Amino acid sequence: MIISFKRFWLHTFLVFVSMMVTYKIFAQNTKTSINNPATFLVVLGNAQDAGYPQIGCTKDCCKVFWQHQQSKKLITSLALVDKITNQYWLFEATPDITSQLQFVQHYTSKSTTFQPAGIFITHAHIGHYTGLMQLGREALGAKNIPVFAMPRLQQYLQSNGPWSQLVTLNNIHLQSIQADNTVAITSNISITPIVVPHRDEYSETVGFVIVTSNKKVLFIPDIDKWEKWQQSIVSEIAKVDVALIDGTFYASDELPSRDMKEIPHPFVVESVALFSNLPQKEKDKIYFIHFNHTNPLLNPKSKQRKELLLKGFKAADQGSVIGL
């Protein structure tokens, strides 16, 4: 019993340290939040669906977290904040939504609630929609939060518990969206879903093009290999001012015990090679995001991160602000 008691308090202490480190990361990026532009994106997380550290990982990449040498990373999500209408929208409802909604408050006025004006979801993999459970009566008890979903995803949420209960209890209000059809969320902001190839077990997968009066942003956190897409990623990047794109795996050797063909993503090294001949003004647009726990880009001090920057690209960091 004494050993168990000690382990309990050690675990509690480690969780507390992790929360404080995560809070510090966001706090450091919110000190000048009052100087942010009228409309902007906040990166609320940059990790793959299972977050960082990842459950069951005994590799050095996660050991350094438990040894307090690396900070916790939340799962990939964006907040679109509009000071003009005093509203914000989430892109993805992640398992980390509790922390992410708390941190959004640093970027909004005191009158803003914990209920976003809407949530846009790319697809039905665990890191992208399961945070919806926190909106139910056991948790937030939300009222009619618009959830923008493609047809298969909408049907999935309506037909499977516990998600269907969120619909019947009016915690969420499903809003149907269609590929390439633009949704105006304010007089100056619109969102367009674009279908991308991915493992579509439960729903189709989309990226989003976010358009304001001043800028366009491409957000594709998950996709299979670029060559499987009917569109040219180079052409799509040329159409926008900022591109937040799939950087799940850095290279092919990250998961030696797994068949990488079962979880295809564009390796960052492949993407960098594909974009290598682009002019620097195009490279400046590109932010990699959605990093697996094994991806060295998740560590801001890694040599791979430094090499990426030297080649003219960026890695999205938790708490980063992108003006729109």
C-alpha positions in Angstrom: 0.0 0.0 0.0 2.9 2.4 0.8 4.4 1.8 -2.6 1.1 2.3 -4.3 0.6 5.5 -2.4 4.0 6.8 -3.4 3.3 6.0 -7.0 0.0 7.8 -6.9 1.5 11.0 -5.6 4.4 10.7 -8.1 1.9 10.3 -10.9 -0.1 13.3 -9.6 3.0 15.4 -9.4 4.1 14.5 -12.9 0.6 15.4 -14.3 0.7 18.7 -12.4 4.1 19.5 -13.8 2.9 18.6 -17.3 -0.1 20.9 -17.0 2.0 23.8 -15.7 4.6 23.4 -18.5 1.8 23.4 -21.0 0.2 26.4 -19.5 3.6 28.2 -19.5 4.0 27.5 -23.2 0.7 29.2 -24.0 1.2 32.0 -21.5 4.5 32.9 -23.1 2.6 33.3 -26.4 -0.3 35.3 -25.0 1.5 38.1 -23.3 1.1 40.3 -26.4 -2.3 38.9 -27.4 -3.9 42.3 -27.0 -1.7 43.4 -30.0 -3.0 40.6 -32.2 -4.7 41.7 -35.4 -8.5 41.8 -35.7 -8.7 38.3 -37.1 -6.1 35.6 -36.6 -5.5 31.9 -36.1 -4.0 30.4 -33.0 -2.3 27.0 -33.1 -3.8 25.1 -30.2 -1.9 22.0 -30.7 0.6 20.4 -33.2 0.7 16.7 -32.3 -0.8 13.7 -34.0 -4.1 12.2 -32.9 -2.7 10.4 -29.8 -0.8 13.5 -28.6 2.6 13.7 -26.9 3.7 11.9 -24.9 1.9 8.9 -26.5 0.4 6.1 -24.5 2.6 3.0 -24.2 5.7 4.7 -25.7 8.9 3.7 -24.1 11.2 5.2 -26.7 13.6 8.1 -26.0 11.2 10.5 -27.7 8.7 10.1 -24.8 11.2 9.2 -22.1 12.5 12.8 -22.2 9.0 14.1 -21.3 8.8 11.9 -18.2 12.3 13.0 -17.3 11.0 16.6 -17.5 13.3 17.5 -20.5 10.5 18.1 -22.9 7.1 19.7 -22.7 3.6 18.2 -23.4 2.2 18.8 -26.8 -1.5 19.0 -27.4 -3.2 17.5 -30.4 -3.5 19.4 -33.6 -6.2 22.1 -33.6 -6.7 25.7 -34.6 -8.8 28.5 -33.3 -10.0 31.2 -35.7 -10.5 34.3 -33.6 -12.5 37.3 -34.9 -12.3 40.4 -32.6 -14.8 42.3 -34.8 -17.7 39.9 -34.0 -16.1 38.7 -30.7 -16.4 35.1 -31.8 -14.1 32.2 -32.3 -14.3 28.9 -34.2 -12.4 25.6 -33.7 -10.9 23.5 -36.4 -11.0 19.9 -34.9 -12.5 18.8 -31.7 -9.6 16.9 -30.1 -9.2 14.9 -27.0 -7.4 17.9 -25.6 -10.4 20.2 -26.1 -10.7 21.0 -22.4 -7.2 22.6 -22.3 -7.6 24.1 -25.7 -10.9 25.9 -24.9 -9.3 27.2 -21.7 -6.3 28.7 -23.6 -8.5 30.3 -26.3 -9.8 32.6 -23.5 -6.4 34.3 -23.4 -6.9 35.4 -27.0 -10.5 36.7 -26.7 -12.4 39.3 -24.7 -13.7 38.6 -21.2 -17.3 38.3 -22.5 -16.4 35.4 -24.8 -17.8 32.0 -23.6 -16.4 28.5 -23.7 -18.8 27.8 -26.5 -17.2 28.4 -29.8 -19.3 29.9 -32.6 -18.7 26.7 -34.5 -16.5 23.7 -35.0 -15.1 22.4 -38.3 -14.0 18.8 -38.4 -11.8 17.3 -41.1 -12.7 13.6 -40.5 -13.5 10.8 -38.1 -10.2 9.7 -36.7 -9.7 9.9 -32.9 -7.7 13.1 -32.7 -10.1 15.1 -34.8 -13.6 14.6 -33.4 -13.7 12.7 -30.1 -13.4 15.9 -28.1 -17.0 16.5 -28.9 -17.8 14.2 -25.9 -16.7 17.0 -23.6 -19.7 19.1 -24.9 -22.3 16.7 -23.5 -24.3 16.8 -20.3 -21.7 15.0 -18.3 -19.3 17.9 -19.1 -19.9 21.3 -20.6 -23.6 20.8 -21.3 -23.2 23.0 -24.4 -26.2 24.5 -26.2 -26.5 24.0 -30.0 -22.8 24.5 -30.9 -22.7 24.3 -34.8 -20.6 21.4 -35.9 -19.7 21.6 -39.6 -19.4 18.1 -41.1 -19.3 16.5 -44.5 -22.2 14.0 -45.3 -20.6 10.8 -44.2 -19.3 12.3 -41.0 -22.7 13.9 -40.3 -24.4 10.5 -40.7 -21.8 8.8 -38.5 -22.3 11.3 -35.7 -26.1 11.0 -36.0 -26.1 7.2 -36.0 -23.5 6.2 -33.4 -23.4 6.8 -29.7 -22.3 8.7 -27.7 -22.2 11.3 -30.5 -25.9 10.8 -31.4 -26.8 11.8 -27.8 -25.1 15.2 -28.4 -27.4 15.7 -31.3 -30.6 14.6 -29.6 -29.9 16.7 -26.5 -29.0 19.7 -28.6 -25.5 20.0 -27.3 -24.4 20.3 -30.9 -26.2 21.3 -34.0 -24.9 19.5 -37.1 -24.3 21.8 -40.1 -24.0 20.0 -43.5 -21.1 21.1 -45.7 -20.2 19.9 -49.2 -16.9 19.6 -51.0 -15.8 22.9 -52.7 -18.9 24.7 -51.4 -18.1 27.8 -49.5 -19.7 28.6 -46.1 -19.7 32.2 -45.0 -19.4 32.4 -41.2 -19.2 36.2 -41.0 -19.4 39.0 -43.6 -15.6 38.8 -44.0 -14.8 35.2 -43.3 -15.6 32.0 -45.3 -14.6 28.4 -45.1 -14.4 25.9 -48.0 -13.9 22.2 -47.5 -11.7 20.3 -50.0 -11.7 16.5 -50.2 -8.4 14.7 -49.8 -7.4 11.0 -49.9 -7.1 9.4 -46.6 -8.1 6.3 -44.6 -11.9 6.9 -44.7 -13.2 4.1 -42.5 -16.0 6.2 -40.9 -16.1 9.4 -42.9 -14.6 11.2 -45.8 -11.6 13.4 -45.1 -11.3 17.1 -46.0 -8.9 20.0 -45.6 -10.2 23.6 -45.3 -9.5 26.8 -47.1 -10.0 29.7 -44.7 -10.6 33.0 -46.4 -10.7 36.5 -44.9 -10.7 40.0 -46.4 -6.9 39.9 -46.4 -5.6 36.3 -46.6 -6.2 32.7 -47.5 -5.1 29.8 -45.4 -4.9 26.1 -46.4 -5.3 23.6 -43.6 -4.6 19.9 -44.4 -3.5 18.1 -41.2 -4.1 14.6 -42.7 -3.7 13.2 -46.2 -2.2 10.1 -47.8 0.7 10.7 -50.2 0.5 13.9 -52.2 0.6 12.0 -55.5 -2.7 10.2 -54.5 -4.5 13.6 -54.6 -6.2 14.7 -57.8 -5.0 18.2 -57.0 -1.4 19.5 -57.1 -0.3 20.6 -53.6 2.2 23.0 -55.2 -0.7 24.6 -57.1 -2.9 24.7 -54.0 -0.1 26.4 -52.0 0.3 29.0 -54.8 -3.4 30.0 -54.3 -3.0 30.8 -50.6 -0.9 33.0 -48.2 -0.4 30.3 -45.5 -0.4 26.5 -45.8 -0.6 24.3 -42.7 0.0 20.8 -44.0 0.5 17.2 -42.9 3.9 16.6 -41.3 2.9 13.5 -39.4 6.1 11.5 -40.0 9.5 13.0 -40.7 10.9 9.9 -42.5 10.2 6.3 -43.3 12.2 4.8 -40.4 10.2 6.2 -37.5 8.0 3.1 -36.8 10.2 0.1 -37.6 7.6 -2.3 -36.0 4.8 -1.0 -38.2 4.0 -1.3 -41.9 4.0 2.3 -42.9 1.9 1.5 -46.0 -1.0 1.0 -43.6 -0.7 4.5 -42.4 0.4 6.5 -45.4 1.3 10.1 -45.0 3.7 12.4 -47.0 7.0 12.1 -45.1 8.3 15.6 -44.3 11.5 14.7 -46.2 9.4 13.8 -49.3 7.5 17.1 -49.0 10.7 19.1 -48.6 12.1 17.5 -51.7 8.9 18.2 -53.6 9.0 21.8 -52.6 12.7 22.3 -52.9 12.6 24.3 -56.1 9.9 26.6 -55.1 10.9 30.3 -54.7 11.4 31.4 -51.1 8.2 33.4 -51.0 6.3 30.1 -51.6 8.4 28.2 -49.0 7.6 31.0 -46.5 3.9 30.0 -46.6 4.5 26.4 -45.5 4.0 25.2 -41.9 4.2 21.5 -41.1 1.8 20.3 -38.4 0.3 17.2 -36.9 3.5 15.6 -35.7 3.6 12.0 -34.5 5.4 11.5 -31.1 8.3 10.0 -33.0 8.7 13.0 -35.3 11.9 15.0 -34.3 10.2 18.2 -35.6 8.0 18.0 -32.5 11.1 19.1 -30.5 11.9 22.7 -31.2 15.6 22.1 -30.4 16.1 19.1 -32.7 18.7 19.2 -35.5 15.9 18.2 -37.9 13.9 21.3 -36.9 17.0 23.5 -37.4 17.6 22.0 -40.9 14.0 22.5 -41.8 14.2 26.2 -41.0 17.5 26.5 -42.9 15.7 25.1 -46.0 13.1 27.9 -45.7 10.2 26.0 -44.1 8.5 26.2 -40.8 7.1 23.9 -38.1 3.9 25.0 -36.5 4.2 25.5 -32.7 1.6 25.4 -30.0 0.5 28.9 -29.2 1.7 30.4 -32.5 -0.5 33.2 -33.9 -1.0 33.7 -37.6 -2.5 37.1 -38.5 -5.3 37.1 -41.1 
